[in-house]
Amino acid sequence: MDWDSKTVIGFKAKAPKVTRNTSDLNAARRAGAVVATDKKITGGSNKAHQGTDHQRIAKLDRENEVAPPPKINPSVGKAMQQARQEKGLSQKDVAQKINEKPSILQDYEAGKAIPNPQILGKLERVLGVKLRGADIGKKLGGPSK
């Protein structure tokens, strides 16, 4: 161990200090501290947001527009409707059985809904028809013995 070195315990590194007056700023410069000055854009004004900032953000949003998620395939809606009518159920009846709103069922049958695997699974069980993957509209067979 080197006898000339010293270890200081509990010494805090100097945190950056924010000053608002010029005398503190000049004192820091004389002491040789690293000084950075940032001018506030909305300093002293009571404006929460400047209009130009929102315009810039909106422009950025438009540039990297994300494609909307794909809607459900219309063939799924047709298969649902057909199976529901074969069982003699209304949209309201099926919606109650799967614990969803009738409007959600309408969106699925019209092909306007964004597919949710949980809802599709419930619909498959209630209607007894395959609604996901290949062979959509095919009757679900019971457990094979």
C-alpha positions as CSV (number, residue, x, y, z in Angstrom):
1,M,0.0,0.0,0.0
2,D,1.2,3.5,-0.8
3,W,1.7,5.5,2.4
4,D,1.5,8.8,0.6
5,S,-2.0,8.3,-0.8
6,K,-5.0,9.3,1.3
7,T,-8.5,8.0,1.1
8,V,-11.3,10.4,1.8
9,I,-14.5,8.9,3.1
10,G,-17.8,10.7,2.8
11,F,-16.6,13.4,0.3
12,K,-19.4,14.4,-2.0
13,A,-18.7,15.3,-5.5
14,K,-19.7,18.9,-6.4
15,A,-23.2,18.8,-7.8
16,P,-24.0,21.3,-10.6
17,K,-25.3,24.5,-9.1
18,V,-27.9,26.7,-10.7
19,T,-27.4,30.4,-10.2
20,R,-29.7,33.2,-11.2
21,N,-27.5,36.2,-10.5
22,T,-24.4,37.4,-12.3
23,S,-22.2,37.8,-9.2
24,D,-22.3,34.1,-8.4
25,L,-21.6,33.3,-12.1
26,N,-18.6,35.6,-12.2
27,A,-17.3,34.1,-8.9
28,A,-17.5,30.6,-10.4
29,R,-15.6,31.8,-13.5
30,R,-12.9,33.3,-11.3
31,A,-12.6,30.1,-9.3
32,G,-12.0,28.2,-12.6
33,A,-15.2,26.1,-12.4
34,V,-16.8,24.8,-15.5
35,V,-19.6,27.1,-16.4
36,A,-22.4,26.5,-18.8
37,T,-25.2,29.0,-19.5
38,D,-28.6,28.0,-20.8
39,K,-31.1,30.6,-21.7
40,K,-34.7,29.6,-20.9
41,I,-37.0,30.0,-23.8
42,T,-40.1,30.8,-21.8
43,G,-38.2,32.4,-18.9
44,G,-40.4,34.9,-17.0
45,S,-43.5,34.4,-19.1
46,N,-46.6,32.8,-17.9
47,K,-47.1,30.7,-21.1
48,A,-47.3,27.0,-20.3
49,H,-46.5,26.0,-23.9
50,Q,-45.3,27.8,-26.9
51,G,-47.2,27.2,-30.1
52,T,-44.1,26.5,-32.3
53,D,-43.2,23.6,-30.0
54,H,-46.5,21.9,-30.6
55,Q,-46.3,22.4,-34.3
56,R,-42.9,20.8,-34.4
57,I,-44.1,17.8,-32.3
58,A,-47.1,17.4,-34.5
59,K,-44.9,17.4,-37.6
60,L,-42.7,14.7,-36.1
61,D,-45.8,12.6,-35.4
62,R,-46.9,12.9,-38.9
63,E,-43.5,11.9,-40.3
64,N,-43.4,8.5,-38.5
65,E,-47.1,7.6,-38.7
66,V,-47.7,4.0,-37.6
67,A,-50.1,1.9,-39.7
68,P,-53.3,1.1,-37.8
69,P,-53.6,-2.4,-36.6
70,P,-55.2,-4.8,-39.0
71,K,-59.0,-5.3,-38.7
72,I,-60.5,-8.7,-38.4
73,N,-61.1,-10.7,-41.7
74,P,-64.6,-10.3,-43.0
75,S,-64.8,-14.1,-43.4
76,V,-64.6,-14.5,-39.7
77,G,-67.5,-12.1,-39.2
78,K,-69.6,-14.1,-41.8
79,A,-68.7,-17.4,-40.0
80,M,-69.7,-16.0,-36.7
81,Q,-73.0,-14.7,-38.0
82,Q,-73.8,-18.0,-39.7
83,A,-73.0,-20.1,-36.6
84,R,-75.0,-17.7,-34.4
85,Q,-78.1,-17.9,-36.6
86,E,-77.8,-21.7,-36.8
87,K,-78.0,-21.8,-33.0
88,G,-80.9,-19.4,-33.0
89,L,-79.0,-16.8,-30.9
90,S,-79.2,-13.0,-31.1
91,Q,-76.0,-10.9,-30.9
92,K,-77.2,-9.8,-27.5
93,D,-77.4,-13.5,-26.3
94,V,-73.9,-14.4,-27.6
95,A,-72.5,-11.1,-26.1
96,Q,-74.0,-12.1,-22.6
97,K,-72.5,-15.6,-22.9
98,I,-69.0,-14.3,-23.5
99,N,-69.3,-11.3,-21.1
100,E,-68.8,-8.7,-23.7
101,K,-70.9,-5.8,-24.9
102,P,-73.2,-6.4,-27.9
103,S,-71.5,-3.5,-29.7
104,I,-68.2,-5.5,-29.7
105,L,-70.0,-8.5,-31.2
106,Q,-71.4,-6.2,-33.9
107,D,-67.9,-4.9,-34.7
108,Y,-66.6,-8.4,-35.1
109,E,-69.4,-9.5,-37.4
110,A,-69.1,-6.3,-39.5
111,G,-65.3,-6.8,-39.8
112,K,-64.5,-3.5,-38.0
113,A,-63.0,-4.9,-34.9
114,I,-59.3,-5.4,-34.1
115,P,-59.0,-9.1,-33.3
116,N,-58.5,-10.0,-29.7
117,P,-57.5,-13.7,-29.2
118,Q,-59.3,-13.9,-25.8
119,I,-62.6,-12.8,-27.3
120,L,-62.1,-15.0,-30.4
121,G,-61.5,-18.0,-28.1
122,K,-64.7,-17.3,-26.1
123,L,-66.7,-16.9,-29.3
124,E,-65.3,-20.2,-30.7
125,R,-66.5,-22.0,-27.5
126,V,-70.0,-20.5,-27.5
127,L,-70.6,-20.8,-31.3
128,G,-68.8,-24.1,-31.8
129,V,-67.1,-22.8,-34.9
130,K,-63.4,-22.2,-35.6
131,L,-62.6,-18.5,-36.0
132,R,-58.8,-18.5,-36.0
133,G,-56.1,-19.9,-38.2
134,A,-56.9,-22.0,-41.2
135,D,-60.4,-23.5,-42.0
136,I,-62.3,-20.6,-40.5
137,G,-66.0,-21.4,-40.2
138,K,-65.4,-25.2,-39.7
139,K,-67.3,-26.8,-36.9
140,L,-65.3,-27.5,-33.8
141,G,-65.2,-31.2,-33.1
142,G,-65.5,-32.3,-29.5
143,P,-62.7,-34.1,-27.8
144,S,-61.7,-37.1,-29.8
145,K,-61.8,-40.4,-28.0
